Amino acid sequence: MAQGLKDRFEKFLHEKNLLTDALSKIEAKTGVSRTYIALAAIAVIAIYLVIGYGASLLCNLIGFLYPAYIS
């Protein structure tokens, strides 16, 4: 099960879109795998949502922008 999630995450990170284009540029400049960059960004956002100032605004933006991006 965990391997399946990891495979889906890797597949998503190598699809062609705006997010993965930015990740590939960062990966090329730093030499760090885009998987680790994405996981670090997710961790920072998750921690900020728990303890950060304006977390409700960020939560509302994610709740609005993510569905708009997917549709």
All heavy atoms as TSV, in Angstrom:
chain	resi	resn	atom	element	x	y	z
A	1	MET	N	N	0.822	-1.190	0.000
A	1	MET	CA	C	0.000	0.000	0.000
A	1	MET	C	C	0.871	1.261	0.000
A	1	MET	O	O	0.615	2.171	-0.781
A	1	MET	CB	C	-0.913	0.001	1.216
A	1	MET	CG	C	-1.823	1.190	1.251
A	1	MET	SD	S	-3.009	1.008	2.570
A	1	MET	CE	C	-3.312	2.689	2.936
A	2	ALA	N	N	1.877	1.304	0.866
A	2	ALA	CA	C	2.745	2.478	0.915
A	2	ALA	C	C	3.527	2.625	-0.382
A	2	ALA	O	O	3.757	3.753	-0.842
A	2	ALA	CB	C	3.693	2.379	2.103
A	3	GLN	N	N	3.926	1.514	-0.972
A	3	GLN	CA	C	4.659	1.568	-2.234
A	3	GLN	C	C	3.770	2.127	-3.352
A	3	GLN	O	O	4.234	2.887	-4.194
A	3	GLN	CB	C	5.183	0.178	-2.619
A	3	GLN	CG	C	6.060	0.170	-3.840
A	3	GLN	CD	C	7.338	0.965	-3.653
A	3	GLN	OE1	O	7.891	1.031	-2.560
A	3	GLN	NE2	N	7.797	1.593	-4.716
A	4	GLY	N	N	2.490	1.789	-3.322
A	4	GLY	CA	C	1.557	2.317	-4.309
A	4	GLY	C	C	1.397	3.827	-4.194
A	4	GLY	O	O	1.352	4.537	-5.206
A	5	LEU	N	N	1.322	4.330	-2.963
A	5	LEU	CA	C	1.226	5.775	-2.748
A	5	LEU	C	C	2.496	6.476	-3.208
A	5	LEU	O	O	2.445	7.548	-3.815
A	5	LEU	CB	C	0.958	6.078	-1.279
A	5	LEU	CG	C	-0.428	5.741	-0.770
A	5	LEU	CD1	C	-0.511	5.964	0.735
A	5	LEU	CD2	C	-1.470	6.581	-1.474
A	6	LYS	N	N	3.632	5.855	-2.900
A	6	LYS	CA	C	4.907	6.443	-3.316
A	6	LYS	C	C	4.995	6.499	-4.839
A	6	LYS	O	O	5.445	7.501	-5.400
A	6	LYS	CB	C	6.061	5.632	-2.747
A	6	LYS	CG	C	7.407	6.190	-3.080
A	6	LYS	CD	C	8.518	5.368	-2.471
A	6	LYS	CE	C	9.862	5.929	-2.890
A	6	LYS	NZ	N	10.969	5.086	-2.467
A	7	ASP	N	N	4.561	5.444	-5.507
A	7	ASP	CA	C	4.590	5.411	-6.965
A	7	ASP	C	C	3.675	6.474	-7.574
A	7	ASP	O	O	4.049	7.145	-8.541
A	7	ASP	CB	C	4.192	4.029	-7.479
A	7	ASP	CG	C	5.226	2.959	-7.166
A	7	ASP	OD1	O	6.397	3.317	-6.895
A	7	ASP	OD2	O	4.859	1.771	-7.177
A	8	ARG	N	N	2.484	6.634	-7.005
A	8	ARG	CA	C	1.558	7.670	-7.496
A	8	ARG	C	C	2.131	9.064	-7.294
A	8	ARG	O	O	1.988	9.947	-8.147
A	8	ARG	CB	C	0.211	7.560	-6.785
A	8	ARG	CG	C	-0.620	6.394	-7.272
A	8	ARG	CD	C	-1.961	6.308	-6.579
A	8	ARG	NE	N	-2.706	7.544	-6.742
A	8	ARG	CZ	C	-3.695	7.915	-5.944
A	8	ARG	NH1	N	-4.060	7.146	-4.934
A	8	ARG	NH2	N	-4.337	9.043	-6.147
A	9	PHE	N	N	2.785	9.286	-6.144
A	9	PHE	CA	C	3.398	10.580	-5.843
A	9	PHE	C	C	4.533	10.863	-6.829
A	9	PHE	O	O	4.623	11.967	-7.376
A	9	PHE	CB	C	3.905	10.575	-4.397
A	9	PHE	CG	C	4.419	11.900	-3.923
A	9	PHE	CD1	C	3.587	12.994	-3.825
A	9	PHE	CD2	C	5.746	12.046	-3.557
A	9	PHE	CE1	C	4.057	14.218	-3.377
A	9	PHE	CE2	C	6.224	13.256	-3.102
A	9	PHE	CZ	C	5.385	14.348	-3.014
A	10	GLU	N	N	5.375	9.870	-7.088
A	10	GLU	CA	C	6.469	10.022	-8.055
A	10	GLU	C	C	5.918	10.294	-9.456
A	10	GLU	O	O	6.441	11.137	-10.179
A	10	GLU	CB	C	7.342	8.768	-8.072
A	10	GLU	CG	C	8.196	8.579	-6.850
A	10	GLU	CD	C	9.383	9.519	-6.812
A	10	GLU	OE1	O	9.830	9.976	-7.874
A	10	GLU	OE2	O	9.851	9.787	-5.699
A	11	LYS	N	N	4.862	9.588	-9.830
A	11	LYS	CA	C	4.260	9.788	-11.151
A	11	LYS	C	C	3.713	11.207	-11.275
A	11	LYS	O	O	3.901	11.862	-12.297
A	11	LYS	CB	C	3.140	8.766	-11.367
A	11	LYS	CG	C	2.488	8.849	-12.714
A	11	LYS	CD	C	1.380	7.827	-12.870
A	11	LYS	CE	C	0.647	8.031	-14.177
A	11	LYS	NZ	N	-0.526	7.167	-14.288
A	12	PHE	N	N	3.058	11.691	-10.217
A	12	PHE	CA	C	2.526	13.052	-10.231
A	12	PHE	C	C	3.649	14.075	-10.367
A	12	PHE	O	O	3.518	15.064	-11.091
A	12	PHE	CB	C	1.718	13.334	-8.967
A	12	PHE	CG	C	1.315	14.774	-8.831
A	12	PHE	CD1	C	0.310	15.294	-9.621
A	12	PHE	CD2	C	1.958	15.614	-7.938
A	12	PHE	CE1	C	-0.055	16.632	-9.522
A	12	PHE	CE2	C	1.605	16.942	-7.835
A	12	PHE	CZ	C	0.595	17.455	-8.621
A	13	LEU	N	N	4.762	13.846	-9.688
A	13	LEU	CA	C	5.863	14.803	-9.722
A	13	LEU	C	C	6.577	14.837	-11.070
A	13	LEU	O	O	7.340	15.758	-11.336
A	13	LEU	CB	C	6.875	14.495	-8.612
A	13	LEU	CG	C	6.399	14.770	-7.192
A	13	LEU	CD1	C	7.471	14.381	-6.202
A	13	LEU	CD2	C	6.011	16.218	-7.008
A	14	HIS	N	N	6.347	13.855	-11.913
A	14	HIS	CA	C	6.989	13.839	-13.218
A	14	HIS	C	C	6.017	14.123	-14.357
A	14	HIS	O	O	6.390	14.046	-15.527
A	14	HIS	CB	C	7.711	12.506	-13.429
A	14	HIS	CG	C	8.949	12.404	-12.602
A	14	HIS	ND1	N	8.946	11.895	-11.322
A	14	HIS	CD2	C	10.222	12.774	-12.854
A	14	HIS	CE1	C	10.158	11.938	-10.832
A	14	HIS	NE2	N	10.958	12.473	-11.742
A	15	GLU	N	N	4.760	14.468	-14.040
A	15	GLU	CA	C	3.821	14.901	-15.072
A	15	GLU	C	C	4.203	16.307	-15.526
A	15	GLU	O	O	4.910	17.025	-14.836
A	15	GLU	CB	C	2.392	14.921	-14.530
A	15	GLU	CG	C	1.811	13.561	-14.269
A	15	GLU	CD	C	0.418	13.619	-13.667
A	15	GLU	OE1	O	-0.058	14.733	-13.373
A	15	GLU	OE2	O	-0.171	12.557	-13.505
A	16	LYS	N	N	3.723	16.701	-16.672
A	16	LYS	CA	C	4.036	18.024	-17.207
A	16	LYS	C	C	2.956	19.012	-16.774
A	16	LYS	O	O	1.812	18.931	-17.209
A	16	LYS	CB	C	4.102	17.945	-18.735
A	16	LYS	CG	C	4.497	19.212	-19.411
A	16	LYS	CD	C	5.959	19.469	-19.243
A	16	LYS	CE	C	6.346	20.663	-20.117
A	16	LYS	NZ	N	7.568	21.254	-19.686
A	17	ASN	N	N	3.302	19.923	-15.854
A	17	ASN	CA	C	2.423	21.016	-15.461
A	17	ASN	C	C	3.260	22.128	-14.836
A	17	ASN	O	O	4.482	22.022	-14.742
A	17	ASN	CB	C	1.295	20.540	-14.534
A	17	ASN	CG	C	1.784	19.905	-13.272
A	17	ASN	OD1	O	2.740	20.371	-12.663
A	17	ASN	ND2	N	1.140	18.830	-12.853
A	18	LEU	N	N	2.622	23.182	-14.412
A	18	LEU	CA	C	3.324	24.348	-13.885
A	18	LEU	C	C	4.120	24.008	-12.631
A	18	LEU	O	O	5.269	24.435	-12.478
A	18	LEU	CB	C	2.311	25.459	-13.592
A	18	LEU	CG	C	2.862	26.779	-13.090
A	18	LEU	CD1	C	3.728	27.416	-14.161
A	18	LEU	CD2	C	1.734	27.711	-12.707
A	19	LEU	N	N	3.530	23.240	-11.734
A	19	LEU	CA	C	4.195	22.881	-10.484
A	19	LEU	C	C	5.449	22.051	-10.742
A	19	LEU	O	O	6.514	22.321	-10.187
A	19	LEU	CB	C	3.233	22.107	-9.576
A	19	LEU	CG	C	3.811	21.572	-8.275
A	19	LEU	CD1	C	4.195	22.705	-7.349
A	19	LEU	CD2	C	2.822	20.645	-7.608
A	20	THR	N	N	5.333	21.056	-11.590
A	20	THR	CA	C	6.483	20.185	-11.835
A	20	THR	C	C	7.563	20.885	-12.656
A	20	THR	O	O	8.739	20.536	-12.534
A	20	THR	CB	C	6.050	18.875	-12.517
A	20	THR	OG1	O	5.365	19.180	-13.718
A	20	THR	CG2	C	5.167	18.056	-11.602
A	21	ASP	N	N	7.180	21.869	-13.462
A	21	ASP	CA	C	8.190	22.669	-14.158
A	21	ASP	C	C	9.033	23.451	-13.152
A	21	ASP	O	O	10.258	23.504	-13.271
A	21	ASP	CB	C	7.540	23.629	-15.145
A	21	ASP	CG	C	6.947	22.929	-16.355
A	21	ASP	OD1	O	7.317	21.758	-16.598
A	21	ASP	OD2	O	6.115	23.550	-17.036
A	22	ALA	N	N	8.370	24.041	-12.162
A	22	ALA	CA	C	9.094	24.765	-11.121
A	22	ALA	C	C	9.965	23.813	-10.302
A	22	ALA	O	O	11.117	24.137	-9.978
A	22	ALA	CB	C	8.110	25.500	-10.216
A	23	LEU	N	N	9.429	22.646	-9.994
A	23	LEU	CA	C	10.215	21.668	-9.245
A	23	LEU	C	C	11.440	21.211	-10.029
A	23	LEU	O	O	12.513	21.013	-9.450
A	23	LEU	CB	C	9.354	20.462	-8.871
A	23	LEU	CG	C	8.408	20.644	-7.692
A	23	LEU	CD1	C	7.527	19.414	-7.541
A	23	LEU	CD2	C	9.166	20.900	-6.421
A	24	SER	N	N	11.300	21.039	-11.333
A	24	SER	CA	C	12.443	20.595	-12.128
A	24	SER	C	C	13.527	21.668	-12.185
A	24	SER	O	O	14.722	21.346	-12.153
A	24	SER	CB	C	12.007	20.197	-13.533
A	24	SER	OG	O	11.540	21.310	-14.243
A	25	LYS	N	N	13.146	22.949	-12.232
A	25	LYS	CA	C	14.134	24.031	-12.207
A	25	LYS	C	C	14.868	24.064	-10.866
A	25	LYS	O	O	16.086	24.224	-10.824
A	25	LYS	CB	C	13.456	25.370	-12.466
A	25	LYS	CG	C	13.013	25.561	-13.893
A	25	LYS	CD	C	12.324	26.888	-14.094
A	25	LYS	CE	C	11.778	27.003	-15.506
A	25	LYS	NZ	N	11.025	28.245	-15.697
A	26	ILE	N	N	14.112	23.914	-9.776
A	26	ILE	CA	C	14.732	23.896	-8.455
A	26	ILE	C	C	15.642	22.682	-8.313
A	26	ILE	O	O	16.749	22.782	-7.780
A	26	ILE	CB	C	13.654	23.913	-7.349
A	26	ILE	CG1	C	12.879	25.226	-7.394
A	26	ILE	CG2	C	14.274	23.697	-5.983
A	26	ILE	CD1	C	11.642	25.246	-6.529
A	27	GLU	N	N	15.194	21.548	-8.828
A	27	GLU	CA	C	15.989	20.321	-8.778
A	27	GLU	C	C	17.297	20.495	-9.555
A	27	GLU	O	O	18.359	20.062	-9.097
A	27	GLU	CB	C	15.184	19.158	-9.347
A	27	GLU	CG	C	15.896	17.829	-9.307
A	27	GLU	CD	C	15.059	16.716	-9.898
A	27	GLU	OE1	O	14.219	16.987	-10.776
A	27	GLU	OE2	O	15.259	15.565	-9.484
A	28	ALA	N	N	17.241	21.138	-10.704
A	28	ALA	CA	C	18.437	21.337	-11.514
A	28	ALA	C	C	19.433	22.275	-10.830
A	28	ALA	O	O	20.641	22.059	-10.884
A	28	ALA	CB	C	18.055	21.886	-12.884
A	29	LYS	N	N	18.918	23.310	-10.166
A	29	LYS	CA	C	19.803	24.278	-9.509
A	29	LYS	C	C	20.415	23.736	-8.226
A	29	LYS	O	O	21.562	24.038	-7.918
A	29	LYS	CB	C	19.041	25.570	-9.211
A	29	LYS	CG	C	18.766	26.396	-10.428
A	29	LYS	CD	C	18.109	27.710	-10.070
A	29	LYS	CE	C	17.860	28.520	-11.325
A	29	LYS	NZ	N	17.270	29.828	-11.024
A	30	THR	N	N	19.640	22.970	-7.467
A	30	THR	CA	C	20.129	22.519	-6.163
A	30	THR	C	C	20.729	21.126	-6.182
A	30	THR	O	O	21.542	20.801	-5.323
A	30	THR	CB	C	18.989	22.523	-5.126
A	30	THR	OG1	O	17.979	21.608	-5.528
A	30	THR	CG2	C	18.414	23.919	-4.948
A	31	GLY	N	N	20.308	20.301	-7.106
A	31	GLY	CA	C	20.778	18.927	-7.130
A	31	GLY	C	C	20.027	18.019	-6.170
A	31	GLY	O	O	20.378	16.859	-6.007
A	32	VAL	N	N	18.981	18.539	-5.539
A	32	VAL	CA	C	18.158	17.771	-4.603
A	32	VAL	C	C	16.971	17.196	-5.369
A	32	VAL	O	O	16.380	17.874	-6.209
A	32	VAL	CB	C	17.670	18.662	-3.443
A	32	VAL	CG1	C	16.771	17.899	-2.497
A	32	VAL	CG2	C	18.852	19.255	-2.699
A	33	SER	N	N	16.617	15.967	-5.087
A	33	SER	CA	C	15.509	15.300	-5.767
A	33	SER	C	C	14.210	16.071	-5.567
A	33	SER	O	O	13.942	16.590	-4.475
A	33	SER	CB	C	15.353	13.883	-5.227
A	33	SER	OG	O	14.169	13.300	-5.699
A	34	ARG	N	N	13.405	16.115	-6.612
A	34	ARG	CA	C	12.129	16.840	-6.510
A	34	ARG	C	C	11.186	16.202	-5.506
A	34	ARG	O	O	10.320	16.863	-4.967
A	34	ARG	CB	C	11.480	16.981	-7.872
A	34	ARG	CG	C	10.973	15.698	-8.483
A	34	ARG	CD	C	10.312	15.897	-9.808
A	34	ARG	NE	N	11.289	16.286	-10.807
A	34	ARG	CZ	C	10.993	16.691	-12.029
A	34	ARG	NH1	N	9.763	16.737	-12.424
A	34	ARG	NH2	N	11.929	17.039	-12.873
A	35	THR	N	N	11.374	14.925	-5.229
A	35	THR	CA	C	10.568	14.263	-4.202
A	35	THR	C	C	10.824	14.892	-2.839
A	35	THR	O	O	9.893	15.214	-2.102
A	35	THR	CB	C	10.885	12.764	-4.150
A	35	THR	OG1	O	10.670	12.201	-5.444
A	35	THR	CG2	C	10.026	12.054	-3.139
A	36	TYR	N	N	12.092	15.090	-2.514
A	36	TYR	CA	C	12.442	15.684	-1.221
A	36	TYR	C	C	12.018	17.147	-1.151
A	36	TYR	O	O	11.585	17.622	-0.093
A	36	TYR	CB	C	13.936	15.561	-0.955
A	36	TYR	CG	C	14.397	14.133	-0.796
A	36	TYR	CD1	C	15.489	13.656	-1.487
A	36	TYR	CD2	C	13.721	13.250	0.044
A	36	TYR	CE1	C	15.910	12.348	-1.353
A	36	TYR	CE2	C	14.131	11.950	0.183
A	36	TYR	CZ	C	15.227	11.500	-0.507
A	36	TYR	OH	O	15.638	10.206	-0.374
A	37	ILE	N	N	12.125	17.852	-2.264
A	37	ILE	CA	C	11.695	19.255	-2.291
A	37	ILE	C	C	10.190	19.350	-2.054
A	37	ILE	O	O	9.722	20.175	-1.259
A	37	ILE	CB	C	12.080	19.911	-3.632
A	37	ILE	CG1	C	13.599	19.964	-3.778
A	37	ILE	CG2	C	11.490	21.307	-3.739
A	37	ILE	CD1	C	14.075	20.328	-5.170
A	38	ALA	N	N	9.423	18.500	-2.711
A	38	ALA	CA	C	7.966	18.512	-2.549
A	38	ALA	C	C	7.568	18.109	-1.133
A	38	ALA	O	O	6.682	18.729	-0.533
A	38	ALA	CB	C	7.319	17.583	-3.567
A	39	LEU	N	N	8.225	17.097	-0.583
A	39	LEU	CA	C	7.904	16.675	0.787
A	39	LEU	C	C	8.245	17.766	1.800
A	39	LEU	O	O	7.502	17.977	2.762
A	39	LEU	CB	C	8.637	15.379	1.128
A	39	LEU	CG	C	8.127	14.133	0.418
A	39	LEU	CD1	C	9.030	12.946	0.732
A	39	LEU	CD2	C	6.697	13.834	0.798
A	40	ALA	N	N	9.352	18.469	1.581
A	40	ALA	CA	C	9.719	19.571	2.482
A	40	ALA	C	C	8.689	20.697	2.396
A	40	ALA	O	O	8.294	21.270	3.427
A	40	ALA	CB	C	11.106	20.091	2.135
A	41	ALA	N	N	8.232	21.017	1.197
A	41	ALA	CA	C	7.223	22.069	1.035
A	41	ALA	C	C	5.912	21.675	1.702
A	41	ALA	O	O	5.275	22.499	2.378
A	41	ALA	CB	C	6.992	22.357	-0.444
A	42	ILE	N	N	5.517	20.422	1.556
A	42	ILE	CA	C	4.290	19.933	2.198
A	42	ILE	C	C	4.427	19.998	3.715
A	42	ILE	O	O	3.495	20.414	4.416
A	42	ILE	CB	C	3.973	18.502	1.727
A	42	ILE	CG1	C	3.545	18.523	0.262
A	42	ILE	CG2	C	2.890	17.864	2.588
A	42	ILE	CD1	C	3.474	17.165	-0.381
A	43	ALA	N	N	5.595	19.621	4.237
A	43	ALA	CA	C	5.817	19.657	5.687
A	43	ALA	C	C	5.772	21.086	6.221
A	43	ALA	O	O	5.166	21.345	7.272
A	43	ALA	CB	C	7.155	19.005	6.029
A	44	VAL	N	N	6.386	22.021	5.505
A	44	VAL	CA	C	6.387	23.424	5.944
A	44	VAL	C	C	4.963	23.978	5.958
A	44	VAL	O	O	4.548	24.649	6.915
A	44	VAL	CB	C	7.304	24.277	5.045
A	44	VAL	CG1	C	7.085	25.757	5.268
A	44	VAL	CG2	C	8.759	23.915	5.288
A	45	ILE	N	N	4.200	23.683	4.914
A	45	ILE	CA	C	2.814	24.165	4.862
A	45	ILE	C	C	1.982	23.536	5.976
A	45	ILE	O	O	1.181	24.217	6.622
A	45	ILE	CB	C	2.196	23.888	3.478
A	45	ILE	CG1	C	2.854	24.791	2.438
A	45	ILE	CG2	C	0.691	24.104	3.487
A	45	ILE	CD1	C	2.499	24.458	1.010
A	46	ALA	N	N	2.181	22.242	6.234
A	46	ALA	CA	C	1.420	21.571	7.291
A	46	ALA	C	C	1.738	22.164	8.657
A	46	ALA	O	O	0.830	22.415	9.457
A	46	ALA	CB	C	1.717	20.076	7.277
A	47	ILE	N	N	3.015	22.415	8.925
A	47	ILE	CA	C	3.393	23.009	10.216
A	47	ILE	C	C	2.845	24.427	10.327
A	47	ILE	O	O	2.346	24.824	11.372
A	47	ILE	CB	C	4.925	22.974	10.387
A	47	ILE	CG1	C	5.390	21.527	10.571
A	47	ILE	CG2	C	5.367	23.822	11.576
A	47	ILE	CD1	C	6.880	21.338	10.502
A	48	TYR	N	N	2.918	25.174	9.235
A	48	TYR	CA	C	2.399	26.532	9.256
A	48	TYR	C	C	0.892	26.550	9.500
A	48	TYR	O	O	0.380	27.430	10.198
A	48	TYR	CB	C	2.729	27.255	7.948
A	48	TYR	CG	C	2.299	28.695	7.961
A	48	TYR	CD1	C	3.039	29.643	8.652
A	48	TYR	CD2	C	1.139	29.105	7.331
A	48	TYR	CE1	C	2.649	30.961	8.696
A	48	TYR	CE2	C	0.732	30.422	7.358
A	48	TYR	CZ	C	1.484	31.347	8.044
A	48	TYR	OH	O	1.076	32.655	8.094
A	49	LEU	N	N	0.180	25.583	8.942
A	49	LEU	CA	C	-1.271	25.523	9.155
A	49	LEU	C	C	-1.609	25.248	10.621
A	49	LEU	O	O	-2.666	25.652	11.101
A	49	LEU	CB	C	-1.903	24.455	8.265
A	49	LEU	CG	C	-2.077	24.831	6.808
A	49	LEU	CD1	C	-2.554	23.633	6.009
A	49	LEU	CD2	C	-3.042	25.981	6.657
A	50	VAL	N	N	-0.731	24.570	11.325
A	50	VAL	CA	C	-0.988	24.262	12.729
A	50	VAL	C	C	-0.640	25.447	13.628
A	50	VAL	O	O	-1.404	25.784	14.528
A	50	VAL	CB	C	-0.187	23.007	13.155
A	50	VAL	CG1	C	-0.285	22.785	14.646
A	50	VAL	CG2	C	-0.678	21.793	12.405
A	51	ILE	N	N	0.508	26.113	13.393
A	51	ILE	CA	C	0.969	27.118	14.348
A	51	ILE	C	C	1.141	28.514	13.760
A	51	ILE	O	O	1.479	29.442	14.487
A	51	ILE	CB	C	2.309	26.696	14.990
A	51	ILE	CG1	C	3.387	26.528	13.922
A	51	ILE	CG2	C	2.149	25.430	15.788
A	51	ILE	CD1	C	4.770	26.291	14.478
A	52	GLY	N	N	0.929	28.699	12.484
A	52	GLY	CA	C	1.264	29.959	11.839
A	52	GLY	C	C	0.216	31.051	11.974
A	52	GLY	O	O	-0.965	30.809	12.206
A	53	TYR	N	N	0.697	32.274	11.806
A	53	TYR	CA	C	-0.166	33.442	11.790
A	53	TYR	C	C	-0.882	33.484	10.439
A	53	TYR	O	O	-0.264	33.337	9.398
A	53	TYR	CB	C	0.658	34.714	11.986
A	53	TYR	CG	C	-0.147	35.972	11.899
A	53	TYR	CD1	C	-0.962	36.358	12.950
A	53	TYR	CD2	C	-0.117	36.766	10.772
A	53	TYR	CE1	C	-1.719	37.506	12.885
A	53	TYR	CE2	C	-0.872	37.919	10.693
A	53	TYR	CZ	C	-1.668	38.282	11.757
A	53	TYR	OH	O	-2.421	39.429	11.667
A	54	GLY	N	N	-2.169	33.684	10.435
A	54	GLY	CA	C	-2.935	33.722	9.206
A	54	GLY	C	C	-3.190	32.347	8.620
A	54	GLY	O	O	-3.425	32.211	7.423
A	55	ALA	N	N	-3.131	31.319	9.453
A	55	ALA	CA	C	-3.320	29.953	8.972
A	55	ALA	C	C	-4.715	29.751	8.398
A	55	ALA	O	O	-4.887	28.992	7.449
A	55	ALA	CB	C	-3.053	28.955	10.090
A	56	SER	N	N	-5.707	30.431	8.949
A	56	SER	CA	C	-7.067	30.271	8.428
A	56	SER	C	C	-7.167	30.810	7.003
A	56	SER	O	O	-7.864	30.232	6.161
A	56	SER	CB	C	-8.073	30.959	9.333
A	56	SER	OG	O	-7.836	32.353	9.375
A	57	LEU	N	N	-6.449	31.897	6.716
A	57	LEU	CA	C	-6.433	32.435	5.357
A	57	LEU	C	C	-5.794	31.438	4.395
A	57	LEU	O	O	-6.328	31.172	3.315
A	57	LEU	CB	C	-5.674	33.759	5.300
A	57	LEU	CG	C	-5.469	34.358	3.906
A	57	LEU	CD1	C	-6.803	34.689	3.265
A	57	LEU	CD2	C	-4.585	35.568	3.973
A	58	LEU	N	N	-4.664	30.863	4.787
A	58	LEU	CA	C	-4.005	29.878	3.948
A	58	LEU	C	C	-4.892	28.659	3.737
A	58	LEU	O	O	-4.994	28.138	2.623
A	58	LEU	CB	C	-2.665	29.461	4.556
A	58	LEU	CG	C	-1.873	28.421	3.774
A	58	LEU	CD1	C	-1.510	28.961	2.391
A	58	LEU	CD2	C	-0.638	28.022	4.529
A	59	CYS	N	N	-5.559	28.219	4.782
A	59	CYS	CA	C	-6.454	27.073	4.681
A	59	CYS	C	C	-7.602	27.378	3.717
A	59	CYS	O	O	-7.957	26.539	2.883
A	59	CYS	CB	C	-6.991	26.717	6.059
A	59	CYS	SG	S	-8.014	25.248	6.086
A	60	ASN	N	N	-8.164	28.558	3.798
A	60	ASN	CA	C	-9.244	28.946	2.890
A	60	ASN	C	C	-8.752	29.055	1.447
A	60	ASN	O	O	-9.462	28.673	0.517
A	60	ASN	CB	C	-9.863	30.265	3.336
A	60	ASN	CG	C	-10.664	30.111	4.601
A	60	ASN	OD1	O	-11.140	29.025	4.914
A	60	ASN	ND2	N	-10.791	31.199	5.344
A	61	LEU	N	N	-7.537	29.570	1.249
A	61	LEU	CA	C	-6.982	29.656	-0.095
A	61	LEU	C	C	-6.758	28.270	-0.690
A	61	LEU	O	O	-7.056	28.041	-1.865
A	61	LEU	CB	C	-5.665	30.434	-0.082
A	61	LEU	CG	C	-5.790	31.942	0.037
A	61	LEU	CD1	C	-4.415	32.580	0.166
A	61	LEU	CD2	C	-6.532	32.518	-1.152
A	62	ILE	N	N	-6.234	27.358	0.114
A	62	ILE	CA	C	-6.033	25.993	-0.362
A	62	ILE	C	C	-7.379	25.369	-0.705
A	62	ILE	O	O	-7.525	24.709	-1.736
A	62	ILE	CB	C	-5.277	25.148	0.676
A	62	ILE	CG1	C	-3.832	25.635	0.800
A	62	ILE	CG2	C	-5.303	23.669	0.308
A	62	ILE	CD1	C	-3.080	25.024	1.956
A	63	GLY	N	N	-8.371	25.585	0.138
A	63	GLY	CA	C	-9.696	25.028	-0.101
A	63	GLY	C	C	-10.362	25.596	-1.340
A	63	GLY	O	O	-11.215	24.950	-1.949
A	64	PHE	N	N	-9.966	26.796	-1.762
A	64	PHE	CA	C	-10.536	27.402	-2.964
A	64	PHE	C	C	-9.695	27.113	-4.197
A	64	PHE	O	O	-10.209	26.765	-5.260
A	64	PHE	CB	C	-10.661	28.918	-2.769
A	64	PHE	CG	C	-11.130	29.639	-3.997
A	64	PHE	CD1	C	-12.450	29.577	-4.378
A	64	PHE	CD2	C	-10.242	30.364	-4.775
A	64	PHE	CE1	C	-12.895	30.218	-5.526
A	64	PHE	CE2	C	-10.665	31.018	-5.909
A	64	PHE	CZ	C	-11.985	30.944	-6.281
A	65	LEU	N	N	-8.370	27.261	-4.088
A	65	LEU	CA	C	-7.504	27.140	-5.249
A	65	LEU	C	C	-7.292	25.713	-5.726
A	65	LEU	O	O	-7.211	25.459	-6.919
A	65	LEU	CB	C	-6.139	27.792	-4.947
A	65	LEU	CG	C	-6.165	29.287	-4.742
A	65	LEU	CD1	C	-4.791	29.799	-4.377
A	65	LEU	CD2	C	-6.695	29.992	-5.964
A	66	TYR	N	N	-7.198	24.760	-4.801
A	66	TYR	CA	C	-6.974	23.377	-5.203
A	66	TYR	C	C	-8.118	22.834	-6.067
A	66	TYR	O	O	-7.858	22.302	-7.147
A	66	TYR	CB	C	-6.732	22.497	-3.989
A	66	TYR	CG	C	-6.548	21.029	-4.344
A	66	TYR	CD1	C	-5.392	20.601	-4.973
A	66	TYR	CD2	C	-7.544	20.091	-4.074
A	66	TYR	CE1	C	-5.238	19.279	-5.323
A	66	TYR	CE2	C	-7.384	18.783	-4.411
A	66	TYR	CZ	C	-6.230	18.363	-5.036
A	66	TYR	OH	O	-6.079	17.062	-5.380
A	67	PRO	N	N	-9.377	22.986	-5.658
A	67	PRO	CA	C	-10.454	22.522	-6.533
A	67	PRO	C	C	-10.502	23.272	-7.869
A	67	PRO	O	O	-10.817	22.684	-8.901
A	67	PRO	CB	C	-11.725	22.757	-5.724
A	67	PRO	CG	C	-11.283	22.796	-4.314
A	67	PRO	CD	C	-9.914	23.376	-4.346
A	68	ALA	N	N	-10.176	24.555	-7.840
A	68	ALA	CA	C	-10.161	25.327	-9.094
A	68	ALA	C	C	-9.063	24.815	-10.016
A	68	ALA	O	O	-9.259	24.729	-11.231
A	68	ALA	CB	C	-9.955	26.799	-8.783
A	69	TYR	N	N	-7.924	24.450	-9.464
A	69	TYR	CA	C	-6.810	23.936	-10.266
A	69	TYR	C	C	-7.148	22.564	-10.835
A	69	TYR	O	O	-6.851	22.280	-11.994
A	69	TYR	CB	C	-5.547	23.849	-9.391
A	69	TYR	CG	C	-4.381	23.183	-10.068
A	69	TYR	CD1	C	-3.657	23.856	-11.031
A	69	TYR	CD2	C	-3.999	21.895	-9.723
A	69	TYR	CE1	C	-2.574	23.247	-11.660
A	69	TYR	CE2	C	-2.929	21.277	-10.348
A	69	TYR	CZ	C	-2.218	21.962	-11.306
A	69	TYR	OH	O	-1.156	21.361	-11.925
A	70	ILE	N	N	-7.792	21.723	-10.058
A	70	ILE	CA	C	-8.120	20.365	-10.492
A	70	ILE	C	C	-9.207	20.370	-11.585
A	70	ILE	O	O	-9.166	19.578	-12.499
A	70	ILE	CB	C	-8.562	19.511	-9.287
A	70	ILE	CG1	C	-7.380	19.309	-8.346
A	70	ILE	CG2	C	-9.124	18.176	-9.717
A	70	ILE	CD1	C	-6.202	18.603	-8.959
A	71	SER	N	N	-10.150	21.290	-11.488
A	71	SER	CA	C	-11.270	21.281	-12.456
A	71	SER	C	C	-10.938	21.949	-13.761
A	71	SER	O	O	-9.936	22.324	-14.112
A	71	SER	CB	C	-12.474	21.962	-11.865
A	71	SER	OG	O	-12.214	23.333	-11.621
